[in-house]
Amino acid sequence: MFDLTPLQAEEIRHQQVKMLYQRFNQALIATVINSILITVALWQEIAHTTLIIWLVALLTVTALRQRLNRQYLRRQPAAAQAPKWESRFFLGVAASAVLWSSAGLVLFAHHSVVHQVFLAFVLGGMSVGAITSLSSRWPLVLLFILLTEIPITAQFLSSGDQVLAVMGIMYAVFFVLILKLALDYHHNTRENITLQVLSTDRARQLEVAKQKAEQASRAKSDFLSQMSHEFRTPLNAIMGFAQLLQLNEKNDAGDSQQQRQRDRAVREILIAGDYLTRLVEDVLDLGAIDKQRMQVQLEPVEAETLVRDCIDLLAPLAQQHGVSLTVKECPGTVMADPVRARQVLLNLIGNAIKHNGEDGSVTVHTHYLSDHQVRFNVADTGPGIAAGALEHLFDSFGRFGTSKSKGIGIGLSIAKSLTELMGGSIGVKSSEGRGSTFWIDLPATTSHY
């Protein structure tokens, strides 16, 4: 029914044996009380010597079993030792069962039906009690019930009395029903133990996996932070020397071919350095977000001012790509971190420009989405985004542009995290061939109505 590993099977056996010892006190109490009751009830019917020997033997075995039980509970042995402790418990059960079995023979009052019925009633009760106390291990239940019930049943059937014979048949039916009940109870007990072991094992595996994931996440964040800081030093040198070269070019006279080549090389250095600098900043932001160290300072920000600032900064980029920028009405004041809000909008508008078509356009506007929210819309006339890519668009390292697009795909992931840190949300509507509209919703400072 269950596909178990050797370790799981060993642990199940361990728990079964542990349950035997934990439930022994039930058998202890029943044994002491019932043995004394039998001795008292049969005192006038059975030879006193026989009764005393039987009682002393049973109580001695019970005392030895109790000693074994205390040793087990005190030592709490490991799973690998379960078979050894089960064997010891088996010997105790076998000895006890033999003595109860002998009661059906030597304590059977042949001339008193009342005492016979009483003895059968006690032995049946002991068998029923064994179902719960020994249910975790079927061989033990079977051994105890068979040894206890067969002799008393045989006594009834061989008595030669018709009424006792019928009673023997009824007792045999009762005996079979007890075995069936014991088997069902054993299966339920074993299944419960198995499910408990599997659940514990699964929880342990999940905890280990969680710890490994957290460790990997910390290692990744530390690596990103260290790598980004290591990048900064050479980048600063590249940018500094490139700017010095650019200043020297402006001061140099002439218009030679060499100067033009140097001028182009300097521009390429500045462009590449600027791109790497922005890339490092993105990686640093991602690392700060992963470590939950990113902080935002919320304050009232005019939507119109925020949008205009972004448009002014990106106008050269739009001109370079041949894309027109349009700003429509931008009502509203939002609660946001002005630096982080500008970073998010710059990312969205910049993407709309870079991934647009020739002679394309980008339109930015805001409107009140509800009484307490303002939506910023960035619509472009680009090629749009495939439906299959939308689901993972805001995941880290997700890409939606062409293979020639620059970047490592963390800009939108950072934009999403920053927007959520400011209490807002981000999304997109797009279809291939019809362009895309990215939007962010930020809390409004005052009601529009």
RAHUSUL-V832603 format. One record per helix or strand. SS is the DSSP state (H for helix, E for strand). FROM is the first residue (numbers start at 1). LEN is the number of residues. If there is no record, write none. Layout:
SS&FROM&LEN  SS&FROM&LEN
This chain:
H&6&17  H&24&18  H&48&28  H&79&28  H&113&21  H&138&20  H&162&90  H&257&34  E&299&4  H&303&19  E&324&7  E&333&4  H&338&17  E&361&10  E&373&8  H&387&4  H&411&11  E&425&6  E&436&9
